[in-house]
Amino acid sequence: MEEAAVSPVFTEALNFLSLGLSIVLLFAVAYLWSSNSNRSAELERLKADVKKMKKTLSTVQEKVNQLREPTVVSDVPQVEPFGLDLTEPLSTRITPLAPQDPWLNFVDEYNKLAAEMNKPGQLMRCEKFVRNNKLRILTYGGALTFRPAIDVKDSGYWAFKCELDEYAVVPNPMNPCDEELHEHGGMKETFALNYVEGIYRKYFVKLPALFNLEAGDDGWHLKSPGVVNLERK
């Protein structure tokens, strides 16, 4: 059988159809390529945004951790009770105590002893007081000089050693202060007194007379006179 002849018109139509399909395919490929390019660009932008968000989250997390970390208080603020100012250094707020005079306890004990001179047994108490305090018992020799006494009863003054060559001197509380003792027995030269006249039987020493004792017969030197309050009973 003879093959049917293909007309030129049909052939031309096929060529146009083939050309049209090629153009359509070309546009399709171009679209697909363009679409893929846009998606790639969009993907890169998304990746960049995600990276920025991660960085931001990391910064925020770091600040949150800093806020959560416990604060160690090294200097606890002081509470100021009753209006006291504790901002100043301690050394400026506390006034150091003045050095205590070494004769304070001795004078306190002496005044307690002198207050009991109207009770029986005064000589025994005085002798015990002299022994316990290791006192020098003295008699007045005139012109602010003293000599050792034979015993406690015959002594006119008692000397308590403070330090080195310094002594605190008080009157013998068994001897009433009369005009003879005041004028000639060394009382007015050694102490500031409230004596007027008559007899005063009770002594209260406010300050002892302080003497320095140096070697030699005339060894007692008045450093500062004492203060004694006298009572008649």
C-alpha positions in Angstrom: 0.0 0.0 0.0 1.3 3.4 -0.8 2.0 5.8 2.1 -0.4 8.8 2.3 1.3 12.0 1.2 1.7 14.6 3.9 0.4 18.0 2.8 2.7 21.0 3.1 0.0 22.8 5.1 -0.1 20.1 7.7 3.7 20.0 7.9 3.7 23.8 8.4 1.1 23.5 11.1 3.2 20.9 12.9 6.2 23.1 12.7 4.3 26.0 14.2 2.9 23.7 16.9 6.4 22.5 17.7 7.7 26.0 17.8 4.8 27.0 20.2 5.4 24.1 22.5 9.1 25.0 22.6 8.2 28.5 23.5 5.8 27.3 26.2 8.5 25.0 27.6 11.0 27.8 27.5 8.7 30.0 29.6 7.9 27.2 31.9 11.6 26.5 32.5 12.2 30.3 32.9 9.4 30.5 35.5 10.6 27.5 37.3 14.2 28.8 37.4 12.9 32.3 38.5 10.7 30.7 41.2 13.6 28.6 42.5 15.8 31.7 42.6 13.2 33.7 44.6 12.8 30.8 47.0 16.5 30.6 47.5 16.7 34.3 48.2 13.7 34.0 50.6 15.4 31.1 52.3 18.6 33.1 52.8 16.6 36.0 54.3 14.8 33.6 56.6 18.2 32.1 57.7 19.5 35.6 58.4 16.4 36.5 60.4 16.7 33.3 62.4 20.4 34.0 63.1 19.5 37.5 64.3 16.8 36.1 66.5 19.2 33.5 68.0 21.7 36.3 68.8 18.9 38.4 70.4 17.7 35.5 72.5 21.2 34.7 73.6 21.7 38.3 74.8 18.4 38.3 76.6 19.2 35.0 78.2 22.5 36.3 79.4 20.8 39.4 81.0 18.2 37.1 82.7 21.0 34.9 84.1 22.7 38.0 85.5 19.5 39.1 87.2 19.0 35.6 88.6 22.5 35.4 90.1 22.4 35.9 93.9 24.0 39.1 95.2 26.6 38.5 97.8 26.4 41.2 100.5 29.9 41.9 101.7 29.1 44.9 103.9 25.9 44.5 105.9 24.4 47.9 106.5 24.4 48.8 110.2 21.1 49.5 111.9 21.3 52.7 113.9 19.4 52.0 117.2 17.8 54.9 119.0 19.3 57.5 116.7 22.9 56.6 117.2 25.1 57.5 114.3 27.0 54.4 113.3 28.5 55.9 110.1 31.6 57.2 112.0 34.5 54.9 112.6 34.2 53.1 115.9 37.4 54.6 117.2 36.0 58.1 116.9 32.7 57.2 118.6 34.2 55.5 121.7 36.0 57.7 124.2 38.8 55.7 125.8 38.7 55.4 129.5 41.1 57.6 131.4 43.8 55.6 133.2 42.6 54.6 136.7 44.4 56.1 139.6 46.2 53.3 141.5 45.0 54.6 144.8 41.2 54.5 144.1 40.5 51.1 145.7 42.7 52.0 148.6 40.8 55.2 149.3 37.4 53.5 149.0 38.5 50.8 151.5 39.9 53.5 153.8 36.7 55.5 153.9 34.7 52.3 154.8 37.2 51.7 157.6 37.0 55.3 158.8 33.2 55.2 158.9 33.4 52.4 161.6 35.7 54.1 164.1 32.9 54.4 166.6 32.6 50.6 166.8 34.6 48.3 169.1 37.7 46.7 167.7 38.9 49.6 165.7 42.6 49.0 166.5 42.4 45.4 165.3 40.7 46.5 162.1 43.2 49.3 161.4 46.2 47.0 162.0 44.7 44.4 159.6 44.1 47.2 157.0 47.7 48.4 157.3 49.0 44.8 156.9 46.8 44.0 153.9 47.7 47.2 152.1 51.4 47.1 153.1 51.2 50.7 154.3 54.0 52.8 155.7 53.0 54.2 159.1 54.3 57.6 159.8 54.5 60.4 162.4 54.8 64.1 161.5 58.2 65.7 162.0 57.3 69.3 161.1 57.9 71.2 157.9 56.2 68.4 155.8 58.7 65.8 157.0 57.7 62.3 158.2 59.4 59.7 160.3 58.5 56.0 160.7 56.1 55.3 163.5 56.6 52.5 166.1 53.1 51.0 165.7 49.7 51.7 164.1 48.2 53.2 167.2 50.9 55.9 167.5 51.1 56.7 163.8 49.6 60.0 162.5 49.5 59.1 158.8 49.4 56.1 156.5 51.2 56.0 153.1 50.1 53.7 150.3 52.6 53.0 147.6 51.1 53.8 144.1 54.0 53.3 141.7 57.8 53.8 141.8 58.4 56.4 144.4 54.9 57.9 144.6 52.7 57.4 147.8 49.1 58.3 148.6 49.0 59.6 152.2 45.9 59.6 154.4 45.4 60.5 158.1 45.1 57.8 160.8 41.3 57.5 161.3 41.7 56.6 165.0 43.1 60.1 165.7 40.4 62.8 166.0 41.3 66.0 164.2 41.5 68.7 166.9 43.2 72.1 166.9 46.6 70.7 167.8 46.6 68.2 165.0 45.3 70.8 162.5 47.7 73.6 163.4 50.8 71.7 164.4 50.3 68.1 163.3 50.6 68.6 159.5 46.9 68.4 158.6 46.5 71.9 157.2 49.8 71.6 155.3 48.9 68.2 153.8 45.1 68.5 153.2 42.4 70.9 152.2 40.0 70.6 155.2 36.6 72.0 156.3 38.0 72.4 159.8 36.8 75.3 161.9 37.3 74.6 165.5 36.8 71.9 168.1 37.1 68.1 167.5 36.2 66.1 164.4 36.1 62.4 164.8 35.3 61.1 161.3 37.4 61.4 158.1 36.2 61.1 154.6 39.1 61.3 152.0 38.1 62.7 148.7 41.7 62.9 147.4 44.8 61.6 149.2 47.9 63.7 149.4 50.5 62.5 146.9 54.1 62.5 148.0 57.3 61.5 146.3 59.7 59.6 148.5 63.4 60.1 147.8 66.5 58.7 149.6 67.6 60.6 152.6 66.2 61.9 155.9 64.2 64.7 154.1 62.8 62.3 151.5 59.1 63.1 151.5 58.2 65.8 149.0 54.6 66.9 148.6 53.4 66.5 145.0 49.8 67.5 145.4 47.8 68.1 148.7 44.7 66.0 149.4 41.1 66.9 150.2 39.5 65.6 153.3 36.0 66.1 154.6 35.7 66.1 158.4 32.6 65.2 160.5 32.2 65.7 164.2 30.4 62.4 164.9 
